[in-house]
Amino acid sequence: MFTSPQIEHCRTFGFVVLRGLFSPQETARLTAEVTELRFNYPTAPCRCDALAPA
């Protein structure tokens, strides 16, 4: 559940920081995956629209 300040921050800036959402191991795995994707597909178009709310 988001707090009112988090919702307002998201509306203002477009993101919310959720500290502790991922464990250090999960963060390391995500970092490795993103790094590999960027290395293997450096010119792939960004699909930021896929993250937009429907």
N, CA, C and O atoms as a MOPAC input file, in Angstrom:
PM7 MOZYME 1SCF
protein

 N      0.83800 1    -1.16900 1     0.00000 1
 C      0.00000 1     0.00000 1     0.00000 1
 C      0.89200 1     1.24300 1     0.00000 1
 O      1.82900 1     1.34500 1     0.79200 1
 N      0.59600 1     2.16700 1    -0.87800 1
 C      1.35900 1     3.40700 1    -0.95700 1
 C      0.81100 1     4.42800 1     0.03300 1
 O     -0.39000 1     4.47900 1     0.30200 1
 N      1.71300 1     5.23100 1     0.56300 1
 C      1.29200 1     6.31800 1     1.44700 1
 C      0.88400 1     7.52300 1     0.60300 1
 O      1.21900 1     7.59900 1    -0.57900 1
 N      0.17800 1     8.44200 1     1.19600 1
 C     -0.21400 1     9.66500 1     0.47400 1
 C      0.99700 1    10.42900 1    -0.05400 1
 O      0.97600 1    10.87200 1    -1.20200 1
 N      2.06800 1    10.60000 1     0.75800 1
 C      3.25100 1    11.28200 1     0.21700 1
 C      3.88200 1    10.54400 1    -0.97500 1
 O      4.36900 1    11.18400 1    -1.90700 1
 N      3.87500 1     9.20900 1    -0.95100 1
 C      4.42400 1     8.45000 1    -2.07200 1
 C      3.58800 1     8.65800 1    -3.32700 1
 O      4.13200 1     8.82100 1    -4.41900 1
 N      2.29500 1     8.65200 1    -3.17700 1
 C      1.40800 1     8.87100 1    -4.31900 1
 C      1.62200 1    10.26100 1    -4.89300 1
 O      1.69100 1    10.42200 1    -6.11100 1
 N      1.72500 1    11.25300 1    -4.04700 1
 C      1.94900 1    12.62400 1    -4.51100 1
 C      3.29700 1    12.74200 1    -5.21000 1
 O      3.40800 1    13.41000 1    -6.23800 1
 N      4.31700 1    12.10000 1    -4.66100 1
 C      5.64400 1    12.11900 1    -5.28500 1
 C      5.57300 1    11.49400 1    -6.67000 1
 O      6.14000 1    12.02200 1    -7.62700 1
 N      4.87700 1    10.36800 1    -6.77400 1
 C      4.75500 1     9.69100 1    -8.06300 1
 C      4.01300 1    10.56700 1    -9.06800 1
 O      4.40000 1    10.63500 1   -10.23500 1
 N      2.97300 1    11.22300 1    -8.63500 1
 C      2.23300 1    12.11200 1    -9.53400 1
 C      3.09100 1    13.28900 1    -9.99200 1
 O      2.96700 1    13.75800 1   -11.12300 1
 N      3.95000 1    13.75200 1    -9.11400 1
 C      4.79600 1    14.90200 1    -9.43600 1
 C      5.98700 1    14.51600 1   -10.30400 1
 O      6.27800 1    15.18600 1   -11.29500 1
 N      6.67400 1    13.44100 1    -9.93600 1
 C      7.94300 1    13.09600 1   -10.57400 1
 C      7.87900 1    11.85000 1   -11.46100 1
 O      8.80400 1    11.60300 1   -12.23400 1
 N      6.81900 1    11.07200 1   -11.36300 1
 C      6.66700 1     9.90000 1   -12.21800 1
 C      7.30800 1     8.62900 1   -11.69000 1
 O      7.37200 1     7.63300 1   -12.41100 1
 N      7.77900 1     8.63500 1   -10.46600 1
 C      8.35300 1     7.42600 1    -9.87700 1
 C      8.27600 1     7.49700 1    -8.35900 1
 O      8.07900 1     8.56600 1    -7.78100 1
 N      8.43300 1     6.35800 1    -7.73500 1
 C      8.49800 1     6.25700 1    -6.27900 1
 C      9.67500 1     5.35700 1    -5.93100 1
 O      9.87000 1     4.32000 1    -6.56600 1
 N     10.44900 1     5.73600 1    -4.94700 1
 C     11.55500 1     4.90600 1    -4.46500 1
 C     11.01100 1     3.99800 1    -3.37000 1
 O     10.43600 1     4.46500 1    -2.38800 1
 N     11.19900 1     2.70500 1    -3.55100 1
 C     10.74800 1     1.72500 1    -2.56200 1
 C     11.96700 1     1.00100 1    -2.01400 1
 O     12.31300 1    -0.09000 1    -2.46800 1
 N     12.60400 1     1.61200 1    -1.04900 1
 C     13.81800 1     1.04100 1    -0.46500 1
 C     13.50500 1    -0.29800 1     0.19800 1
 O     12.49500 1    -0.44700 1     0.88600 1
 N     14.38400 1    -1.26000 1    -0.01900 1
 C     14.22700 1    -2.57400 1     0.57700 1
 C     13.24900 1    -3.47700 1    -0.16200 1
 O     12.94600 1    -4.57400 1     0.30900 1
 N     12.75000 1    -3.02900 1    -1.31900 1
 C     11.81300 1    -3.85100 1    -2.07600 1
 C     12.47500 1    -5.14600 1    -2.54200 1
 O     11.86100 1    -6.21300 1    -2.51300 1
 N     13.72500 1    -5.04100 1    -2.96800 1
 C     14.48000 1    -6.20700 1    -3.41600 1
 C     15.62500 1    -6.46400 1    -2.45300 1
 O     16.20600 1    -5.53200 1    -1.89700 1
 N     15.94300 1    -7.73700 1    -2.26300 1
 C     17.09100 1    -8.10200 1    -1.43000 1
 C     18.37200 1    -7.74800 1    -2.18200 1
 O     18.32800 1    -7.52000 1    -3.39100 1
 N     19.50900 1    -7.69600 1    -1.49000 1
 C     20.76800 1    -7.44300 1    -2.19300 1
 C     21.03900 1    -8.46400 1    -3.29500 1
 O     21.58600 1    -8.11500 1    -4.34100 1
 N     20.66100 1    -9.72100 1    -3.06900 1
 C     20.86800 1   -10.75800 1    -4.07400 1
 C     19.98100 1   -10.50600 1    -5.29700 1
 O     20.42600 1   -10.66900 1    -6.43200 1
 N     18.73800 1   -10.11200 1    -5.06500 1
 C     17.83100 1    -9.81500 1    -6.17700 1
 C     18.31000 1    -8.59800 1    -6.95600 1
 O     18.23900 1    -8.57500 1    -8.18500 1
 N     18.79500 1    -7.59200 1    -6.24500 1
 C     19.31800 1    -6.39600 1    -6.89900 1
 C     20.52300 1    -6.74000 1    -7.76200 1
 O     20.63800 1    -6.25200 1    -8.88600 1
 N     21.41400 1    -7.56900 1    -7.25400 1
 C     22.58800 1    -7.98600 1    -8.03100 1
 C     22.16200 1    -8.74800 1    -9.28000 1
 O     22.73000 1    -8.54200 1   -10.35200 1
 N     21.17800 1    -9.61600 1    -9.15600 1
 C     20.69500 1   -10.38500 1   -10.31100 1
 C     20.07000 1    -9.46800 1   -11.35300 1
 O     20.33900 1    -9.60800 1   -12.54600 1
 N     19.23700 1    -8.53100 1   -10.91100 1
 C     18.61900 1    -7.57800 1   -11.84300 1
 C     19.67200 1    -6.72200 1   -12.54100 1
 O     19.59000 1    -6.48300 1   -13.74600 1
 N     20.66100 1    -6.26400 1   -11.77400 1
 C     21.73600 1    -5.46000 1   -12.35200 1
 C     22.48700 1    -6.24600 1   -13.41300 1
 O     22.79300 1    -5.71400 1   -14.47900 1
 N     22.78600 1    -7.50600 1   -13.13000 1
 C     23.49800 1    -8.35100 1   -14.09400 1
 C     22.66400 1    -8.55900 1   -15.35700 1
 O     23.19600 1    -8.50200 1   -16.46600 1
 N     21.37500 1    -8.79800 1   -15.19900 1
 C     20.49700 1    -9.00600 1   -16.35900 1
 C     20.41400 1    -7.75900 1   -17.23100 1
 O     20.51800 1    -7.84700 1   -18.45500 1
 N     20.22600 1    -6.60200 1   -16.60700 1
 C     20.13300 1    -5.35500 1   -17.36800 1
 C     21.44800 1    -5.05000 1   -18.06200 1
 O     21.45900 1    -4.61800 1   -19.21400 1
 N     22.55700 1    -5.27100 1   -17.36700 1
 C     23.87300 1    -5.04900 1   -17.96800 1
 C     24.06400 1    -5.94900 1   -19.18100 1
 O     24.55500 1    -5.49900 1   -20.21600 1
 N     23.68000 1    -7.21200 1   -19.06300 1
 C     23.80500 1    -8.14600 1   -20.19100 1
 C     22.93000 1    -7.70300 1   -21.36200 1
 O     23.37400 1    -7.72600 1   -22.51000 1
 N     21.71200 1    -7.30700 1   -21.08600 1
 C     20.82400 1    -6.84600 1   -22.15600 1
 C     21.39200 1    -5.62100 1   -22.86100 1
 O     21.36200 1    -5.53800 1   -24.08900 1
 N     21.90600 1    -4.67600 1   -22.09100 1
 C     22.48300 1    -3.46500 1   -22.68900 1
 C     23.70400 1    -3.79700 1   -23.52300 1
 O     23.93100 1    -3.17800 1   -24.56200 1
 N     24.50300 1    -4.77700 1   -23.07800 1
 C     25.70600 1    -5.16700 1   -23.81300 1
 C     25.33600 1    -5.90300 1   -25.09700 1
 O     25.92200 1    -5.64900 1   -26.15000 1
 N     24.37400 1    -6.80800 1   -25.01700 1
 C     24.01200 1    -7.63000 1   -26.16500 1
 C     23.08300 1    -6.93600 1   -27.15800 1
 O     23.05900 1    -7.29500 1   -28.33500 1
 N     22.32300 1    -5.94900 1   -26.69900 1
 C     21.35100 1    -5.27200 1   -27.56300 1
 C     21.45100 1    -3.75700 1   -27.38200 1
 O     20.47300 1    -3.12000 1   -26.99100 1
 N     22.62000 1    -3.17200 1   -27.66300 1
 C     22.81400 1    -1.74000 1   -27.37200 1
 C     21.95200 1    -0.80900 1   -28.21700 1
 O     21.72100 1     0.33100 1   -27.81500 1
 N     21.47400 1    -1.25200 1   -29.36200 1
 C     20.69700 1    -0.36300 1   -30.21600 1
 C     19.21100 1    -0.71200 1   -30.22600 1
 O     18.44800 1    -0.16400 1   -31.02300 1
 N     18.79700 1    -1.62600 1   -29.34200 1
 C     17.37800 1    -1.99300 1   -29.28800 1
 C     16.56400 1    -0.78100 1   -28.86700 1
 O     16.96700 1    -0.03500 1   -27.97500 1
 N     15.42700 1    -0.58600 1   -29.50400 1
 C     14.59100 1     0.56400 1   -29.12800 1
 C     14.03100 1     0.38800 1   -27.72100 1
 O     13.75800 1    -0.72800 1   -27.27800 1
 N     13.87100 1     1.48800 1   -27.04400 1
 C     13.28500 1     1.47300 1   -25.70500 1
 C     11.79300 1     1.25700 1   -25.82900 1
 O     11.14000 1     1.89600 1   -26.65500 1
 N     11.25500 1     0.38200 1   -25.03600 1
 C      9.80700 1     0.13000 1   -25.03100 1
 C      9.18600 1     0.71900 1   -23.78000 1
 O      8.41800 1     0.04600 1   -23.09100 1
 N      9.51200 1     1.97500 1   -23.47700 1
 C      8.97700 1     2.61300 1   -22.28000 1
 C      7.46400 1     2.66700 1   -22.30300 1
 O      6.83300 1     2.69100 1   -21.24600 1
 N      6.86200 1     2.68800 1   -23.49600 1
 C      5.41600 1     2.71900 1   -23.58500 1
 C      4.79800 1     1.44600 1   -23.00800 1
 O      3.63200 1     1.45400 1   -22.61200 1
 N      5.55900 1     0.36000 1   -22.95500 1
 C      5.04900 1    -0.89000 1   -22.39600 1
 C      4.84600 1    -0.76600 1   -20.88600 1
 O      4.10500 1    -1.54800 1   -20.29200 1
 N      5.50300 1     0.21500 1   -20.26800 1
 C      5.38200 1     0.40100 1   -18.82900 1
 C      4.29100 1     1.38400 1   -18.45800 1
 O      3.95400 1     1.52100 1   -17.28200 1
 N      3.73500 1     2.06800 1   -19.44200 1
 C      2.70300 1     3.07300 1   -19.17000 1
 C      1.40400 1     2.39500 1   -18.74200 1
 O      1.07300 1     1.31500 1   -19.23100 1
 N      0.67400 1     3.02600 1   -17.83500 1
 C     -0.61000 1     2.45700 1   -17.44100 1
 C     -1.57500 1     2.39000 1   -18.61600 1
 O     -1.56800 1     3.25400 1   -19.49300 1
 N     -2.38700 1     1.37200 1   -18.61900 1
 C     -3.35400 1     1.18600 1   -19.71900 1
 C     -4.49200 1     2.18500 1   -19.63200 1
 O     -5.39100 1     2.17100 1   -20.47300 1

